[in-house]
Amino acid sequence: MYEFVVRGKQGCFILITLDDVFGFPNMTSHFGAYDVRGTAEIQSGNYYVKVT
């Protein structure tokens, strides 16, 4: 599992978690990149969203 986080002021952040990278490093998708399963979380002020 890989995580990337960008932290801002007053507890704001963007967090991207890559749980599974399909075919890495032997095979790419038909678009020429890697498909992943992961999560994105965004916290900004009173707003929060988590997408899986």
C-alpha positions, 0 to 999 in steps of 0.5 A, spaced: 500 500 500 502 506 498 500 513 500 501 520 498 498 526 502 499 533 501 497 537 508 495 544 508 493 549 514 488 548 519 488 540 518 486 540 511 489 535 507 489 531 500 490 523 501 491 518 496 492 511 497 493 506 492 491 499 495 492 495 489 496 496 482 494 491 477 499 488 473 505 492 475 511 492 473 510 486 467 503 489 464 500 495 462 493 497 461 490 498 454 491 506 455 499 505 456 499 506 464 497 502 470 490 500 473 489 501 481 484 500 486 485 506 491 482 511 496 482 519 495 480 523 501 479 530 501 478 535 508 478 542 507 474 546 512 468 544 514 468 539 508 470 532 507 469 527 502 472 520 501 471 516 495 473 509 494 
